[in-house]
Amino acid sequence: MIRFVATRLFAIVPVLLVVAVAVFLMLRLTPGDPAAVIAGDSATSEQIEQIRAGLGLDKPITTQFVIWFSGVLRGDLGESFFFKRTVASLIAQRVEPTLALALCTIVLAIVVAVPLGVLAAWRHGGWLDRALMGFSTLGFSIPVFVLGYLLIWLVSIKLQWLPVQGYRRLEEGLWPFFKHLILPSITLSVIYIALIARVTRASVAEALTEDYVRTARAKGLPELAVVIRHALANAAVPIVTVIGIGLALLIGGVVVTESVYSIPGLGRLTVDAVLARDFPTIQGVILLFSVAYVLINLLVDLSYLVLDPRIRY
Amino acid sequence: MSVSVAEAPPALTPRRAAWGKVWRNNAVRLGGVLLFTLILISILAPWLGTIDPAGIDPENRDLLPGTSGNVMTLTGENFAHHFWMGTDSYGRDIYSRVLYGGRVSLLVGICVAILSLVVGIGIGLAAGYFRWLDAVLMRVMDGLMAIPGILLAIALVALWQASLLTVIVAIAVPEVPRVTRLVRALVLSIREELYVEAAVSVGTSTLKLLWRHVLPNTVAPLIVQGTYICASAILVEAILSFLGVGLPTDVPTWGNVMAEGRLHFNTFPHNVLFPGVFLAVTVLAVNMLGDGLRDTLDPRFNKRGDK
């Protein structure tokens, strides 16, 4: 058990290192002079020199990496060119909306997708099954921002049930907070629901063909217990895995959803930083998202131990 | 090898039987026909009653769908035109922009699929066949896969000046590790097959072995993967344009039309909805084609009965 945890922890070290090198190299591999790219078209040569010195671009590239990486390890992601603040403080300020949106979306997606997938698998080939498969192909195809605007148009403008855009902090009251998160969470969760429901369906359908399910039915266990305790419990590993892998989709969707709904989170920060060519901030946000993704998938790996007692390492 | 072992039966070769099965699949048919129509529309855009998609006309700003009006071009031509999808706030015809936008979307989708497949196949074959390369290559790929694809694409486009080529490369880069993993997994299972062992035993060179015996057996899963990459690339291109980091705003792309339209969304929702519908239908067509191909071509899924 401890050995398994240690092996998994150790395995993410090279992954994180590659991420760090890739994020670091992104700027250095720019065609032309990165300092000039950062400074933009209207910069004077002094400004370019200043940026070059600030980035330490005159030093050899390995030295640059060591300086940058040791800073990252200490939580120092550098200084934003555009916002004139440290990247770490910018990120800290923007974490709450993104975290709130992501959590709402994940909870909503799991609550909707898992029961739907189980039902579809249970009535394999039935109308619900076919409807769900159709919906999931549609869910993969409809762009997040098209769906977002459709919902705004329908729910907020035509029906006027919910606010159009914006975000309220949790301190401003629970209902305003959730009211502003309902549409963004629905928008973002559709593709995630499509993904999780598909895997749940396939995984549960496979489990339902196993001998132990027949045995459970034969001994007269209620159907609900058969499906939940026997089939779903044994199908849990792929479902949890896809929830972890799907986070990559979710992170991409966050960037778009926050733009559509004017939510001042990390996704919005990424877009603003890209438009302002604010590279330290872009690097910081990408690094943060990637590390979060790797760590959550590590947790998913570790959850196998609980979900499937057969797995021994 | 010069000896042909078995002559194929004259009526139905295995290959033709496989394609027949593909064509009998409803998802393939519907997706294929839809996609073919969309490609045709994009190619024939100049002859389908469109006007200059980038032509700015202050007289025709913010027209509602279905309005008729006069178009005045920069060269002084004046003619009547029916704006059946309306215009944007620069007076550009949405219908023309949507039709021409299809060219960009489909071109990007197809090019990204081909580019990421070619690069991914190269790296995947190397990793799967040359074991000493495997550990290093796969660690790098694992690391790249940890970076969310859209973020990587956004950052790459921001670094390079956005052009058709840079957008294609930026979207293809995050897809490469996924193709690599698939190819590597396929190669690892194929290299254990008897016919590979047989080829090695008669002294086939490594390169010829990969080309003649390994690569052909990766084709079916890769076609399926390529279709999904194409669908996702079309979406990512639209997202890049929509966020304002993709192709320059005067280039008619679906994302650009929507980005312009979102500013006046409350009063003119159709500027977002028309290109949005085209985008969704295109991606849906490609995804349906992919699902159908997967069901009929990819034996791994057939075995599991996953329809």
Boltz contact constraints between the chains, C-beta under 6 A:
constraints:
  - contact:
      token1: [A, 14]
      token2: [B, 139]
      max_distance: 6.0
  - contact:
      token1: [A, 15]
      token2: [B, 142]
      max_distance: 6.0
  - contact:
      token1: [A, 15]
      token2: [B, 143]
      max_distance: 6.0
  - contact:
      token1: [A, 15]
      token2: [B, 146]
      max_distance: 6.0
  - contact:
      token1: [A, 18]
      token2: [B, 140]
      max_distance: 6.0
  - contact:
      token1: [A, 18]
      token2: [B, 143]
      max_distance: 6.0
  - contact:
      token1: [A, 19]
      token2: [B, 143]
      max_distance: 6.0
  - contact:
      token1: [A, 19]
      token2: [B, 146]
      max_distance: 6.0
  - contact:
      token1: [A, 19]
      token2: [B, 147]
      max_distance: 6.0
  - contact:
      token1: [A, 26]
      token2: [B, 155]
      max_distance: 6.0
  - contact:
      token1: [A, 30]
      token2: [B, 159]
      max_distance: 6.0
  - contact:
      token1: [A, 137]
      token2: [B, 287]
      max_distance: 6.0
  - contact:
      token1: [A, 140]
      token2: [B, 287]
      max_distance: 6.0
  - contact:
      token1: [A, 141]
      token2: [B, 280]
      max_distance: 6.0
  - contact:
      token1: [A, 141]
      token2: [B, 283]
      max_distance: 6.0
  - contact:
      token1: [A, 141]
      token2: [B, 284]
      max_distance: 6.0
  - contact:
      token1: [A, 141]
      token2: [B, 287]
      max_distance: 6.0
  - contact:
      token1: [A, 142]
      token2: [B, 280]
      max_distance: 6.0
  - contact:
      token1: [A, 143]
      token2: [B, 235]
      max_distance: 6.0
  - contact:
      token1: [A, 143]
      token2: [B, 238]
      max_distance: 6.0
  - contact:
      token1: [A, 143]
      token2: [B, 279]
      max_distance: 6.0
  - contact:
      token1: [A, 145]
      token2: [B, 242]
      max_distance: 6.0
  - contact:
      token1: [A, 146]
      token2: [B, 276]
      max_distance: 6.0
  - contact:
      token1: [A, 146]
      token2: [B, 280]
      max_distance: 6.0
  - contact:
      token1: [A, 149]
      token2: [B, 272]
      max_distance: 6.0
  - contact:
      token1: [A, 153]
      token2: [B, 269]
      max_distance: 6.0
  - contact:
      token1: [A, 202]
      token2: [B, 306]
      max_distance: 6.0
  - contact:
      token1: [A, 248]
      token2: [B, 148]
      max_distance: 6.0
  - contact:
      token1: [A, 251]
      token2: [B, 148]
      max_distance: 6.0
  - contact:
      token1: [A, 252]
      token2: [B, 148]
      max_distance: 6.0
  - contact:
      token1: [A, 252]
      token2: [B, 150]
      max_distance: 6.0
  - contact:
      token1: [A, 256]
      token2: [B, 239]
      max_distance: 6.0
  - contact:
      token1: [A, 271]
      token2: [B, 243]
      max_distance: 6.0
  - contact:
      token1: [A, 274]
      token2: [B, 154]
      max_distance: 6.0
  - contact:
      token1: [A, 274]
      token2: [B, 158]
      max_distance: 6.0
  - contact:
      token1: [A, 274]
      token2: [B, 245]
      max_distance: 6.0
  - contact:
      token1: [A, 282]
      token2: [B, 155]
      max_distance: 6.0
  - contact:
      token1: [A, 286]
      token2: [B, 151]
      max_distance: 6.0
  - contact:
      token1: [A, 289]
      token2: [B, 148]
      max_distance: 6.0
  - contact:
      token1: [A, 290]
      token2: [B, 146]
      max_distance: 6.0
  - contact:
      token1: [A, 290]
      token2: [B, 147]
      max_distance: 6.0
  - contact:
      token1: [A, 293]
      token2: [B, 146]
      max_distance: 6.0
  - contact:
      token1: [A, 294]
      token2: [B, 146]
      max_distance: 6.0
